[in-house]
Amino acid sequence: MPKNPVVQSARPTLQKREPNPTTEGLAARATTNTDKDFWLRVARTVLTSRAIDRIEEQEMTPKGLVAYQFSARGHDLAQAILSEHITHPHDGAAVYYRSRPFVLGQGLTAEEAFRGSLARAGGMTDGRDIGVVHLLRPRERGTVLPASGDVGAQYSPGAGWAQSIGYYAKTLKDTSYAGAIAVSLGGDGSTATNGFWAALNIATTLELPMLFFIEDNGYGISTTSDYQTPGRNIARNLAAFSNLQLFECRGYEPEEAEKNINAAVDYVRKWQGPALIRLEVPRLSGHSFVDTQSYKSPELRAIEESHDPLPKLESYFTKLLSKSVWDKLVEEVEHEVRQAADNALAAPAPDAAIVGQHIFAPVMPVVESVKEKGPRMNLQDAVRKVLEVELAKNPKLLVFGEDVGAKGGVHGATVDLQIRYGADRVFDTSLNEEGIIGRSVGMAIAGLKPVPEIQFRKYADPATEQINDCGTMRWRTLSKFSAPMVVRIPVGFGKKTGDPWHSVSGEAFFAHTIGWRIAYPSNTEDAVGLLRTALRGEDPTFFFEHRALLDTPQARTNYPGDDFTIPFGKAKIVPQPSSVAGAVAKATIVTWGAMVDRATKAAEGLDVEILDLRTIVPWDKEAVLASVRKTNRVLVLHEDNWTCGFGGEIASVISQEAFASLDAPVERLATPDHPVPYNTTLMEVVVPQVSHIRAALERLLAF
């Protein structure tokens, strides 16, 4: 067999589908739903949503009790109908700030909704997040994935949930996932975002069971759909999109909306492939509570009011049941919602004493295990070995990214893993980092352990929204949700070249991103221990693999065994063969990554203690302070650029907590504030070299 042949995906080919239908297609052939209990539930959800919106808009917001109010008036009927069809225990819904009617239908209570808006204890986040940033663990229906405050960020996590459904059902043979789907709800404005197109690409190329539920009210705040979508109709524009079934309807007409939503959901359940439904809906209130809609003409406002779905629902309902049943339901809902509002207003403020909890998982620290003495190994080969071992041990672990599958990674760290574990567990993705990380979020919430690769540090930039949302998820939801994953990223200058795009280190940016752990090993042994700890942990983690250390002697060590682990936040004193036995160190170097080897060479013949941090979040503050108090001098060295580099944080802590122990100012050495050049001569001027480090040490010792 040739090395690393292409492995084809095992996903089945779908049966022949109908042409992309609109109201004349699948929905038109659907029978009219006359189930009275169904419409009672829909009406209750819509009436509850309307009553909540009215009380917030007319009473709470004017008094300053609600800081963020996003009315769903006009969107509510379509969402309530959709919610009645999202009932599979493994259905997942990724929602947005105007999705409260849907979430009410999934089980959110009116009192919980009010408490969320009022930032009181007992809401979904206990005042940590905006009340309209929804989430809900299953309450006899689906899972509402934690929403984002970013427009369009809901789509790729929805795609990740959809891919997880197929993985559980087909690979893990869990029959309970049969027929489950994912749905992402969004306004027409969100279809212009990176997240929407990333998810659409994922869902259609992989033929995932995902429904895009697009509520088109014609506006993104005050900007009309002309600036969001050519021709103002995303469904029409996607008519030629392969593997995508399309539906359109008026979301304010009860019978028409129910037929189309039912048909769209049934289609995705039956074929386990993607669909998009575009629903025309009126936005009867402003974008938010401060939006007076002065940009709309009186004529347009009158047309929108004529499309209010509530009177249309009442008319349809009374024909199906009766006016007296409607009136009784209205009275009942009004009483329940008013009582919920009163209870929420009487609720206490959240407990300020625990506001710092839930940043990371409450796990016991990993104890460093006993290492074995295996063969000497390059760092990239050791990474591949760890992935291979952990893939065998954990059937829910998946490795993916650009060129990760058939090629085995551009750096060779995943060679042959697809052959051994199959294309459903080790696979390639489209060139879209937002989609890679967003998909990972959905997978992780679904209980899988994604291990995505971003080819180079600079290329993680498009995924910034998803990275931030993922990191704060546990805190925002009080640990109701989390998305543990390990994102592998080759970083730093190359062994033969630099350049501004592939040579970024940039750990300070991620260190500033709340909720992420960061490992930055300098050698094979530490890479093995830290990667295995990360893979078995419950927090999202960045694992940095320095390009200049992947296959060079500087990082090569013996492989420490298939169970070797290292705790995060524990620095290591680097052995120095040339040190005089019993000599007292006269300075400390604090560093990490590729600078460890350079620091070791620069310190030859000097009495210096070198601390390799190994992890940036958390970093071993106690070990650094203990060393500084012993040596009384310190050089903080890093490859990332100077201003706001992580070395500044370390220097600040030393100055604040060990100032009395210092016999010299804290010395810092880093890359100046400009990009890493492509030319190697220029690169050596910029990135700290052994000679630079030696000069800094001599200045420090001579002070």
N, C-alpha and C positions, 0 to 999 in steps of 0.2 A: 504493500500500500504506500503511495507517495505520502511524504510528510505533510500533514495538515491539509488534507483535501477539503473541498467545500462540502459542508453538511447541509442538506436541504431541510427546511422547516417541516415538521410533521403535522402542521395544522391542516385540517381537511378542506377540500374544495367545496364551496357551497353549491347547492343545487341551483338550477336555472331560476333566476328571479324575474319578476315582472319589471317592465320599464319604470323609471322613476315616476310614481303616481302622485297626483295632487288630489283634490277633492273628487275628481272623476275616477280615481283608481280604487285602491283597496278600501279606503274609507267609505266611498259611495256604495260599496257592496255590503258594508257592515250593517247589521240590523240595529234599529234604534233601541237604545238602552231605556227600558221602561221600569227597571227595578226601583221600587219606591224607596227601599232602604238606602240604595246607592245615592239617590238624589236628596234624601234626607241628610245624609252625611255631607254631601257636597254643599248643600245649603247651610248647614250648621257651620262648616269651615268658613264659607264666604261671609256669613253674617258675623261670625266671631272676629274675623279679620277686619271687617268694616267697623265694628264697634271699637276695637282696639285702636285702629287708625283715628277714628273720630275723637276719642277721648284724649289720645296723645296730641293730635293736631290742635284741638280746640281748648283743651284744659291744661295739659301737662307742659307742653312746649312753650306756650306763652308765659307761663310762670317760671320758666327756666329749670323745670324739674327733669326734662328730657333734653339732652344736649344734641343728640342725633336722631332725627325722625325721617324715615324714608317710607312714605305711604305706598301701599300696594294697590290702591284703588284703581280698578280697571284691569289689573293683571290677575286679580284674585280668583276669578272663575276658572280660568285655564289651569292655574296652579292647583286649585282644589280638585279638579277633575284628574289631573296627572297624579296627584297624591293617592287617589283611590286605586290607581293601577300599579303603584310601587309598593307591593305587598309581600314579595318574596323575602324570606329571612336573610338572603345574601344579596339583595339589591343594594346598590349604593348610589347616593345622590350628592353631587357637588353643586352647591348653591351659591347665591350671591345676595347682596344687601336688600333686594326687593323680594326675597323668596319666603317671607314669613307665612303667607297662606299655605304654601306647600308644607312647610315644617309643622304648622298647626295640624294639618291633615295627617302628618306622620306621628303625632302624639304630643307635641309641645303644648303645654297648658297656657291658658290666657294669663294666669298669674305669673308663670315663669317668664312669659314674654314681657309683661309689664316690669317685673323685677330686673330683667335684662336692660330694658330701656332706661329705667330709673337708676341703674348701677347699684342695686341693692343685693344683699345676701340672698341666696336662693335662686338667682338666675343661673343661666347655663355656665357663666364664667365668674360669678360673684364679683361683678364690677371690674374685672380685668380687661374686658374687651367691650366694644360697642355692642349694644343689644341686638342690632340687626346683622351682626357677624355670627351666623347661626352654626349650630352643631347639635347632634342628637344621637346618642346610642340607641340601638334598636328598641322600639316599644311595640312589639308585635308586627312591625313593618320593616322598612329598610333602615340602613345607616345613613345619617346625614353627615357627610364628611365636614370637618371644620372649614368654615368659609374663610375667605381672605378679604382684606380691605383693598386689594389690588384688582382692578378691572381685568377680566380675562384669565385670572390665575386659577379659576375653578376647573378649567377644561382638561389640562394634562393630568392632574390627579384623578379625574374621572376616567381617563383612558387607562391609567395604571390600575384602578379598581377593576375595570373591564378585562384587562389582560390577566389579572389575578383570578377572576372567575374561571377563565379557560384553563389556567394552570391547575387550579384545584380540581376541576372537573376531569380534565383529560390526562394530566400527568400524575397527580396524586390520587386519581380515581375516587374522589369524594363526590358521590352521587347527590349529596344535598345541594350542590351548586348548580345542578341542571336547571336551565331556564332562567337563571338570575341575569340581571342586566345592570348596567351603570347608566345614569342620566346626569348630564350637566346642564343646568339652567343658566340662561344669560340673556341680557338685553341685546338689541340689534347693534348698539355701539361696541359691544365686546367682540363682535365678529371681525373687527379691524385689528385685534391684538395678536401679538406673537403667540400667546397661549392658545388661542382658538385654532390657529392654523397648525401649530405643533400637534395638538390633539387630533385634529382632523386628519393630518398625515398619518399619525400612529394608528388611529381607529380604522382607516380605510385600507392601509397597506397590510395590516395584520388581520383585517376583517373581524373586529372586536364587537362584542354585544354592547354597543354604546348608543344612546340617544342624545342628540344635541337638541335641546328644547329652547328655541330662540323666540323670545317675546319682543316683537317689533312694535314699539310705540312711536317710531318715527323720529326720535330725538335721543341724543346723548347730551344731557343737561340742556343747553340751548342750541346745540349744533344739530342740524337736520341730518337725516340719513344720507343725503346727497354726498356728505363728506365721509361717510362710513363705508358705504357700499355702492359701487357703480350701478345705477338704475334702481337703487333703494330696495333691492330684493335679493338677499343672500341665497335663497333657495333657487331662484331662477338662474343665478350666476353659477351655481354648483350642479346644474342639470347634466353636465358632461363628466362630472367627477365619478371615477370608477368606484365600484363597491359601496356606493352610498345611495340609500333609498330616501326619497324626498316626499314630504307632505307639506301642505299649506292649508290654512283655514282662518276663519275669523274667530279669534279666541273669545270674543264677547257674545257669540251666539251659542247657547247651551247645547243644542242638539248637534250642530255642526262641529263644535269643539270636541264634544265627547266622541263622536264617530272617528274623527281624525286622530285624536290622542290615543284612543283605544287601538286603532289600527296600527299606529306607529309603535306603540309598546308591544303589541302582539307580534308585529313583524320582527322586532329585535329579539324577542323571546324565542320565536320559532326558528329563525334563521341564524341566530347568534352572530349577526352582522350589524353594521352601523346604519343609522338613519338620522335624518335631520327633519325636524318639524318647525316651520315658521308660522307663528301665530300673530295675526294683526290684533293689537290690543291698544286701548286708549290709556294714556297716562293722565289721569284726572287731577292729580295733584302735581306740584312742582317736583323737580328732581329730588329735592330734599326740602326740609321745612323752611329754608331761607329763600327758596326759589319761587318768585311770584308769577312766573310764566308770562312776564310782560312782553316777551318776544313772540307770543302767539296772538293772532288776530281774534277779535270777538267771533268772527264767522267760524274759524277753526275750533275755538273753544266750544261753540254750540254743536258742531259736528261731533266732537269727542264726547260731549255729554250725551248726545243721542246714541252713542255706542256704549254707554255704561252697561256693563253686564248684569248689574243687580236687578233693575226692573225687568230685564229680559229673563233672568232666572226666575223671578217671582211669577211672571206670566206662564212660563213653561211648567213650573212647579205646581201652580194652582190648577192647571189643566190636568196634570197627572195625578195630583192628590186632591187638595181643595184649598180655598182661601182661608178657611178656618184653621187648617193645619199649619199653613204658612204663618198666620198671625200669632198662633200659639208658640210656634218655634221662635219667631222674632222676639216675643215677650220673654221667653225662657232664656234665650241667648243674651238679651240685654241685661237681665237680672244677673246671670252668671258672670258676665264680663265686668259689670259694675262692682260686684262683690270681689272679683279678682283684682280690680284696680285699687279698691279700698285696702285689701290685704297687702298688696304690694307697697302701697304708700306707707303702711304701718310697719313694714319690714325693716329690720336694722341695717345699718351700713355693713359692708364686708369687714371681716376681721383684719385689721391692719398688721397684726403681729405675724401673719403668715404670707405677706405679700411677696416675700423673697423665696418662698418655697415653690417647688415644681419646675425649677429651671432644668434640672437633670433628673434622671431616674434615681430613685432611692435604693441603690444597690450597694452591697458591701464591697470594699476595695478588693481588687484581685491581688492575690499574693503571688509574688514571683516564684515560679515553679523551678524545680531542679532541672538543669539543662543536661542534655546528652552531648556527646562529642561525635557529631556526624561529619560527613565530608565537607571540605571547604567549598563554599558556594558563593556565587555572585548574588547581589541583592535582588535583581530581577528574577533569578531562578528560585530564590527563596520565597519571594512573593507568590510565584506560580505554585510552588510546593504547598504553601499554606492554603491557598485557594482550593487546590486539589483535595487536600485532606478535609477541609471544612465543607466542601461540596458533598463529599462522601458521608459526612456525619450529619449534615443538616439538609434534608430534602426540600426545605423551604428557601434555601439560599440560591439566589440567581445572580449571575455575572453578565454584564452587558455594557455596551457603549459603541462608539464608532470604531469599526475595524477590530473589535474584540473577538468576534467569532471565528470565521474561516481563516483570517489572516493571523490571528493569535495576538493581536495588539501591535501597535506601531513600535512598541518597545520590547515586544516578545514576552510579556508577562502572562499571557493567556494562551500560549501555543499549546495546541492539542487538547485543551479543556473541552472544546465543543465536541470533538470526536468522542471523548470519553463520557461526557455527560449529556450530550444531545443539544439540539438547537432550541429547545424550549427552556433550557437552563443557562446556556451560554450563547448569547446571540448578539447580532449587530443591530444598531439603531440608525435612524436617519441622523443627518448632521444638524441636530437642533438640541442644544444643551438645556434650554428651557423644558423641552419635552423629555429629555433624559432624567433630569432631577424631578420634574413634576410627576412623571410616570412613577418614579421611585417612591414619591410621597404616597400616592394612591396604593401602591403595592405594600408599602410598609404598614399603612393603616389597616390593610386587609390581612395582615399577619405574616406576610412574607419577609425575607431579609434580603433586600436588594443591595447589590454591590456594583454600582455604576462606575464607569471610568470616564473621566474627562481627560482628553489627550494631553492638554497642556494647561497650566494655570490660567493663562490669559483667556482661554476659551470658556472658562466658567462664567465670564461676565454676563452673557445673555440669561443665565439662570438665577440672577440675583434675587428676583422676586420669590422664586420657589425656595431658594436657600434661606432667606429671611423668614418666610412663613413656616418652613419646616422647623427651624431652630426655636421659634417662640411657641410652637404648637402645644407642647406639654404644659408650659406655664399658662398660656391663654385659656386652656381647657381644664385646668386643675387636675391634670394627668388623666382626664377621661380619654384623651387621644394622645398618641405620640407617633413619630415616624422614624424609628431607628433604621439607619442605613450606614454603609461605609462607602464614602466617595473617594476613590483612588485618583490622585492627580500627580503626574510627573511635573516637577517644578525645577526652577533654577537654570543656571548656565549649563551648556553642554560640555563634554570633555574635549571637543574639538572646535566648538564655535559658540558664539552667543547670537543674540538678535533681540529686537524689542518685543517680539511676539511670543517666542517659544521659551525665553529665558527668564520669565517673571517668577519671582519667589512669592512675594505678596502675602505672607502669612499674617501680617498685621491686619489686613482687611478682614480675614476670616476670624481672627482673634476678637475683633470688634463685633462679630455677628453672634448674637446671644443664642445660647442653647446648643452650640456645636462644640464637640471635643476635637482637638487637633493633635495628631501624632506627626513627628518630623524626625525619623530615625537617621542616624549617621552611618549605620553598618548593618550587615546581614542579621546578626543575632538580635539586635534590637528591633529590626523590621519584623522578624518572625514573631517575637513576643508581643509587640504592640499591635500588629495586624490581627493576631488571633484574639487578643483581648477585645479589640474593637468589634470583630465579627461575632463575638459571643455577648456583647454588651447590649444595652437597651437605649442608647443615645445615638443621634446622628453624629457621625464622625468623619472628619477629613483625614485621609492618610496620604501624606506627602512622600513621594518617591523622587529623590533628587536625581536629575538626569546625569550628572557627572559621577554618580555613585552606582548606577545600575549595573555596570559590568566592568568595573575598574578595581584594581588591587586595594585602593584606599578603604573600601567598604567590605571587602571580602573577609568572612570569618567562617568558622565551622557551623554547620546547621545544628541548632540546639534541640531538635526533637519535635515530634508531632503534637505534643501537648504543652510545649513551652509557652508561658505567658509572662507578661511584664505589666505591672500596674501603671496606670496613667498618673502623672504628677510626681514621679520619682526620678530625680536626676541621678546621673552616674558620674563618679570621679574617673576621669580617663587615665589609665595607666601610662606612665612615661618611662620607657626603658632606660633612658639616659639619666634619670634622676638619681641623686646620691642618696643611698640608704640613710634614713634618719634625718635628712635635711628638712628644715622648716620652710614651708612655702611662704614667700614674701609677697605674692599677688595671686589673685583669682581671675581666671578667664571664664566668663559665662557665654556659652555659644550653643549652636545646634546645626544639624544638617552638614553640608559640605565644608563649613568653616571649622568643624571639629578637627579634621585631619590637618588643615592648614595651621590651626592654632597649635596643635601638637608639634608640628615641625618648627614653627616659629619659636616655641618655648624650649627647644633643645639647649641643654646646658644651663638653664635658668631654674631657680626654685619657684616654680609656678604650679598652682593647682587648677586643673581644667575641669569645669563642670559641663557635661553634655546634658542639656535639659531633657531631651528626648521627646517631651510633649510640651506644647505651647499652652493648651487649655486642657487640664489645669497645668500650671507650671509650678515647680518645686521651690516655692518662696523660702521655706524653712532651710533647705539645703544651701541656697544661695546666701542667705543671711548668716548662716553658721560659718560658711567658708570666709565670707568677708570679715566677720568679727575675728576670725583666726588670722587672716593674712593682712588685713587693714588696707588693702589696695585691690581695685577691681577694674578689669577691662570687659566691657560688654560688646560682643562682636556678633554681627549678623550680615547676611547677604542682601536682605531686603533694603530698600532705600531708606535714607536717614530720617526724614521728617515723618513723625508719627509711626516710625518703625517700632517693632515690639521691644527693641532694646531700650527705648525711651521709658516704657512702662517699668522695666526692671530697674533702670537707673533711678527712677522716681521712688520706687519702693525702698531701694537701698539708702537713698538720701533721707528718706523720711524715718526709716526704722533702724538704720545702722549708722547714722551720721557720726555719732560719738566714737565709733570704732575706726573711722577713716583717717588715714595719714596722708591721703592725697585725694584730689577731686576724682569723681567717677570718670573714667576714660571710656569713650565710645568710639567704635569704628564700624562703619557701614558703607554701603554703596551710596554715592552722592545722589542728589535728587534729579536724576535724568535716566533715560532708558539704558539698558545694556546693549552695547553696540554689536554689530555683526562681525566686524573685523576683530580678529583675536588680539591684535596689538592694542587696539582701543579698549577691548574688553578687559585686558589685564590692567589697564590704567584705572578702570572704573571699579571692578569687583575687587574686594580686599584680597591681596596676595600675601604670601608668607613674609615677604620683605616689609610690607605695610604693617603687618601684625607685629613683627619683630621690633620695628621702630616705635610703635605705640607702647609696647611692653617696656622698652628701655627708657622711654620718657616717664612712664609710670613709676618704674623702680628707682629712677634718679630723682624723683620729686622730694 
